[in-house]
Amino acid sequence: MLWGTSASGEYPAYIGPGVLAAGFWPASVEGRRFLVTDGNAGRLYGDALEPLDGRVAIMPGEQSKTIAHAEIVWTELARAGMTRQDIVVALGGGVVGDLAGFCAATYQRGVAYVQVPTTLVAQVDSAYGGKTGVDIAEAKNYVGAYHQPKAVIADTDTLLTLPPGELAAGYAEALKTALIAGGELWEQLRAGADPTAPEVIAACVRTKLGIVAKDERDGNVRQVLNLGHTVGHAIEAATGYASYRHGEAVALGLLAALRLSGQDELRTEVTELLSARALPTSMEGVDPDAVVMATAAPVLINHYPTASPAERQTLEFVFAALYRAVVEGMWQTLETIPAAVWLLGTAIAARAEPRRSIFWILLLLGLANAGIGLFRLSGL
């Protein structure tokens, strides 16, 4: 058992085989149980969590992680008579955990919930730390809340029913954690350790819980856990959350991050590790400009919320120029850089607000990268 702590609360995390089959339930978690699950996990493991006073099932997959599906969950919980003294039980992978956790955080202004992760992605990462939420078309996880679970029950036997693609996706998250942790965990994974082994899962969880204990709400150090996720989330958003599993997109995001940080030798090793698990190492069938625009969306929303349509278009041109500078080299940016410069100057001159320096900063970044052609992401 591990223990998660944060500014808003603490909880136990039970990790190991046979936990569900034994009928285990934390004695510290009291209240009637209301299950939120998907059709697959509910069919396989729902009965192990009895007694249940209600069940809500969603379709498996990222497309279910939406406000519309949250409304379905809220409505079904209300119809089943759930009160603030009861417990939401999130049984499934990352989608179920994020959605059910978000619904728990908002139903009657907040009720308790327990995470019961059944995928490798969820057992090594998403079930812990209290990040909950849903996707919108513009960006992944853009509507949500920090809401810590009352407990996590991770039965590693549930991983035995996963298809190879799901296990591979979970490996990408384990590899991300190993890159952050370094030391023994990194040495184990680079040597071919089984990511489904309870000791490997526990090491990943221990790493994440230690970081979250220092920074629950992404104010500083927790941001390191986003390694590979900036580009990964952009890929998911640009493809309508339909082309890549989350872990597959993170795998591509890791390679992009390592390229941009100049870690070419490490990137080569990580590429080999990902390839050995049949994970993607290059984007296929994805519009690169759509990905860079999806990457730009958080900047537009968070740092320039009052931008006019003309200014927003200008910023998008700058991002596109920066992307081509990084990805394709200087010789293919000659057409987009002048366009970005011209539109940038026009927008700022028209508004007479040069203090909005984000345009200039991004422009200088784009020109610098274009001029020296530092990076060549041949596969991304």
C-alpha positions in Angstrom: 0.0 0.0 0.0 1.1 3.5 -0.8 -0.1 6.8 0.6 -1.1 9.8 -1.4 -0.9 13.2 0.2 -1.8 16.7 -1.0 -2.9 20.1 0.3 -6.5 19.0 0.0 -6.4 15.5 1.4 -4.7 12.1 1.6 -5.7 8.6 0.6 -4.4 5.0 0.4 -3.5 3.3 -2.9 -3.7 -0.4 -2.9 -1.7 -2.1 -5.7 -1.4 -5.8 -6.3 -3.0 -8.9 -7.8 -6.3 -10.4 -6.7 -7.6 -7.4 -4.8 -11.0 -7.4 -6.5 -11.4 -11.1 -6.5 -10.9 -11.0 -2.7 -13.8 -8.6 -2.4 -11.6 -6.0 -0.9 -13.0 -2.6 0.0 -11.2 0.1 2.2 -12.7 0.2 5.7 -12.1 3.9 5.8 -14.5 4.6 2.9 -18.1 4.5 4.0 -21.3 5.2 2.2 -23.5 3.6 -0.5 -21.6 2.9 -3.7 -22.7 4.1 -7.1 -20.7 2.6 -10.0 -19.6 4.6 -13.1 -17.9 2.3 -15.6 -17.7 1.3 -19.3 -19.3 -1.7 -20.8 -16.1 -3.8 -20.8 -14.9 -3.1 -17.3 -18.4 -3.3 -15.8 -19.1 -6.6 -17.4 -15.8 -8.1 -16.1 -15.4 -6.6 -12.7 -18.5 -4.7 -11.7 -19.9 -7.5 -9.5 -16.7 -7.6 -7.5 -17.6 -4.2 -6.1 -21.0 -5.1 -4.8 -23.1 -4.0 -2.9 -23.9 -1.3 -5.4 -26.9 1.0 -5.2 -26.6 2.2 -8.8 -24.7 1.6 -12.0 -24.0 4.0 -14.9 -22.3 2.6 -18.0 -20.7 4.6 -20.8 -19.2 3.5 -24.1 -15.5 2.8 -24.0 -13.2 5.3 -25.6 -12.1 8.9 -25.5 -15.2 10.1 -27.3 -17.1 9.4 -24.1 -15.1 11.9 -22.2 -17.4 14.9 -22.9 -19.7 17.3 -21.1 -22.6 15.4 -22.8 -21.6 12.2 -21.2 -21.0 13.9 -17.9 -24.6 15.1 -18.0 -25.7 11.5 -18.6 -23.8 10.4 -15.5 -25.1 13.3 -13.3 -28.6 12.5 -14.4 -28.4 8.8 -13.8 -26.8 9.4 -10.3 -29.7 11.7 -9.4 -32.3 9.3 -10.7 -30.7 6.5 -8.6 -31.0 8.7 -5.5 -27.3 9.3 -4.8 -26.7 11.8 -2.0 -23.7 13.7 -0.7 -23.0 11.0 1.8 -22.5 8.4 -0.9 -19.5 7.3 -3.0 -18.9 7.3 -6.7 -16.8 4.2 -7.8 -14.9 4.8 -11.0 -14.2 1.4 -12.6 -12.2 1.4 -15.8 -9.4 3.1 -17.6 -8.4 6.8 -17.8 -11.5 7.9 -19.6 -13.8 6.5 -16.9 -11.6 7.7 -14.1 -11.4 11.3 -15.5 -15.1 11.5 -16.3 -16.3 9.8 -13.1 -14.0 11.9 -11.0 -15.2 15.1 -12.7 -18.8 14.1 -12.1 -18.0 13.4 -8.4 -16.3 16.8 -8.1 -19.4 18.6 -9.4 -22.4 16.4 -8.4 -24.2 18.2 -5.6 -21.0 20.5 -5.4 -18.8 17.5 -4.6 -19.0 14.0 -3.4 -16.4 11.4 -2.6 -15.1 8.8 -5.1 -12.9 5.8 -5.3 -10.7 5.0 -8.3 -10.6 1.4 -9.4 -8.3 1.5 -12.5 -8.3 -1.4 -14.9 -5.9 -0.3 -17.6 -2.1 0.2 -17.4 -2.4 3.9 -18.3 -4.7 4.4 -15.3 -2.8 2.2 -12.9 0.6 3.8 -13.5 -0.6 7.4 -13.9 -4.1 8.8 -14.3 -5.9 7.3 -11.3 -3.7 9.3 -8.9 -3.3 13.0 -8.2 -6.8 14.2 -8.4 -6.9 15.6 -11.9 -10.4 15.1 -13.3 -12.1 16.4 -16.4 -13.5 16.1 -19.9 -12.4 17.1 -23.4 -13.7 19.8 -25.7 -13.1 20.1 -29.4 -10.5 22.8 -28.9 -8.3 21.0 -26.3 -8.0 17.9 -24.2 -8.9 18.0 -20.5 -10.0 21.7 -20.7 -13.0 21.4 -18.4 -12.3 19.8 -15.1 -11.4 20.0 -11.4 -8.8 18.9 -8.9 -10.6 16.4 -6.7 -8.6 13.8 -4.8 -10.0 10.3 -4.5 -10.8 8.7 -1.1 -8.8 5.6 -2.2 -7.3 3.9 -5.2 -7.7 0.1 -5.7 -5.4 -1.1 -8.5 -5.8 -4.8 -9.1 -3.0 -5.8 -11.4 -4.8 -8.9 -12.5 -7.2 -6.7 -14.5 -4.3 -6.1 -16.9 -4.4 -9.7 -18.0 -7.6 -9.0 -20.0 -6.2 -6.0 -21.9 -5.4 -6.2 -25.7 -1.7 -5.6 -26.7 -2.5 -2.1 -27.9 -3.8 -1.0 -24.5 -0.8 -2.5 -22.7 1.6 -0.7 -25.1 -0.2 2.6 -24.5 0.3 2.1 -20.8 4.0 1.4 -21.4 4.4 4.9 -22.9 3.1 6.5 -19.6 5.4 4.2 -17.6 8.3 5.2 -19.8 7.4 8.9 -19.3 7.5 8.4 -15.5 10.8 6.6 -15.7 12.4 9.4 -17.7 11.3 11.8 -15.0 12.3 9.6 -12.1 15.6 8.3 -13.5 17.5 5.9 -11.3 16.3 2.4 -10.7 13.0 2.8 -12.5 14.6 4.0 -15.7 17.2 1.3 -15.5 14.5 -1.3 -15.1 12.5 -0.2 -18.1 15.4 0.4 -20.4 16.5 -3.2 -19.5 13.1 -4.6 -20.6 11.2 -4.8 -17.3 7.5 -5.8 -17.5 5.5 -2.6 -17.0 2.6 -4.7 -15.7 4.7 -6.0 -12.8 3.3 -4.7 -9.5 6.7 -3.5 -8.4 7.1 -1.4 -11.6 3.5 0.0 -11.3 4.2 0.9 -7.6 7.5 2.6 -8.5 5.6 4.7 -11.1 2.9 5.6 -8.6 5.4 6.4 -5.9 7.1 8.9 -8.3 3.9 10.6 -9.1 2.6 10.8 -5.6 5.9 12.3 -4.4 5.6 15.1 -7.0 1.9 15.8 -6.3 2.6 16.0 -2.6 4.8 19.0 -3.3 2.5 20.6 -5.9 -1.1 19.5 -6.1 -2.3 22.1 -8.7 0.4 22.3 -11.3 1.8 25.5 -9.9 5.4 24.5 -10.5 7.1 21.1 -10.0 4.0 19.0 -11.0 4.3 20.4 -14.5 7.1 17.9 -15.1 4.5 15.2 -15.2 3.3 16.8 -18.4 6.4 15.5 -20.2 5.3 14.5 -23.7 1.7 15.7 -23.1 1.8 19.1 -24.8 2.3 17.6 -28.2 0.5 14.4 -27.3 -2.7 16.3 -26.3 -2.4 18.4 -29.4 -2.3 15.3 -31.6 -5.3 13.9 -29.9 -7.3 17.1 -30.3 -6.2 17.5 -33.9 -7.4 14.0 -34.8 -10.7 14.3 -33.0 -9.6 11.9 -30.2 -10.2 9.1 -32.7 -6.9 8.1 -34.3 -4.5 7.6 -31.4 -4.8 6.1 -28.0 -3.7 8.5 -25.3 -0.5 6.6 -24.6 0.3 6.4 -28.4 0.0 10.2 -28.6 2.2 10.6 -25.5 4.8 8.4 -27.2 5.0 10.8 -30.1 5.0 13.7 -27.6 8.0 12.3 -25.8 10.0 12.1 -29.0 9.1 15.6 -29.9 10.1 16.9 -26.4 13.4 15.0 -26.6 14.1 16.4 -30.0 13.3 20.0 -29.0 15.5 19.6 -25.9 18.5 18.5 -27.9 18.6 15.0 -26.3 19.3 13.2 -29.6 21.1 10.2 -28.0 18.3 9.6 -25.5 15.7 10.1 -28.2 17.3 7.4 -30.2 17.1 5.0 -27.2 13.5 6.0 -26.4 12.5 5.5 -30.1 13.9 1.9 -29.9 12.0 1.2 -26.7 8.8 2.5 -28.1 9.3 0.6 -31.4 9.8 -2.6 -29.5 6.3 -2.2 -28.0 4.8 -1.4 -31.4 4.2 2.2 -30.5 4.2 4.9 -33.1 7.4 6.8 -33.6 6.1 9.1 -36.5 2.8 10.7 -37.3 0.8 9.2 -40.1 -2.3 10.6 -41.6 -2.2 13.7 -39.4 -2.0 17.3 -40.6 1.0 18.9 -38.9 -0.5 22.4 -39.1 -3.5 21.1 -37.2 -1.3 19.8 -34.5 0.6 23.0 -34.1 -2.6 25.0 -34.0 -3.9 22.6 -31.3 -0.7 23.3 -29.4 -1.3 27.0 -29.8 -4.8 26.9 -28.4 -3.8 26.9 -24.7 -1.6 29.9 -25.3 -4.4 31.8 -27.1 -6.9 31.0 -24.4 -4.7 31.4 -21.3 -2.4 34.2 -22.3 -4.3 36.2 -24.8 -8.0 35.8 -24.1 -9.0 39.2 -25.5 -7.4 38.8 -28.9 -9.4 40.0 -31.8 -10.0 37.6 -34.7 -7.3 39.4 -36.7 -4.8 39.1 -33.8 -5.7 35.5 -33.3 -5.1 34.8 -37.0 -1.7 36.5 -36.7 -0.7 34.4 -33.7 -1.7 31.3 -35.6 0.6 32.4 -38.5 3.5 32.8 -36.1 2.9 29.4 -34.5 2.8 27.9 -38.0 6.0 29.6 -38.9 7.7 28.4 -35.7 6.5 24.9 -36.4 8.0 24.8 -39.9 11.2 26.3 -38.6 11.5 23.6 -36.0 10.3 20.7 -38.1 11.3 21.4 -41.7 14.3 23.8 -41.5 14.9 27.3 -42.6 14.6 26.7 -46.4 10.9 25.8 -46.1 9.9 28.8 -43.9 10.7 31.6 -46.4 7.1 31.9 -47.4 5.5 31.7 -44.0 7.9 33.9 -42.1 7.3 37.1 -44.1 3.6 36.5 -44.0 3.8 36.2 -40.2 5.9 39.3 -40.0 3.6 41.4 -42.2 0.4 40.3 -40.4 2.1 40.8 -37.0 3.1 44.3 -37.8 -0.3 45.2 -39.3 -2.2 43.9 -36.3 0.0 45.6 -33.7 0.2 48.9 -35.6 -3.6 48.9 -36.1 -4.2 48.3 -32.4 -1.4 50.6 -31.2 -0.8 48.2 -28.3 2.9 47.2 -28.5 2.8 46.2 -24.9 1.2 43.0 -26.0 4.7 41.5 -26.3 3.6 37.9 -26.8 3.5 38.5 -30.5 7.0 39.8 -30.6 8.3 37.0 -28.4 6.8 34.3 -30.6 8.0 36.1 -33.7 11.6 36.2 -32.4 11.4 32.6 -31.4 10.2 31.7 -34.9 12.8 33.7 -36.7 15.6 32.4 -34.5 14.6 28.8 -35.1 14.2 29.5 -38.8 17.5 31.2 -39.1 19.6 28.6 -37.5 17.6 25.5 -38.5 18.5 23.8 -35.3 16.0 21.1 -35.3 15.0 18.5 -37.9 12.1 16.4 -36.8 12.3 14.0 -39.7 9.5 11.8 -38.5 7.3 14.3 -36.6 
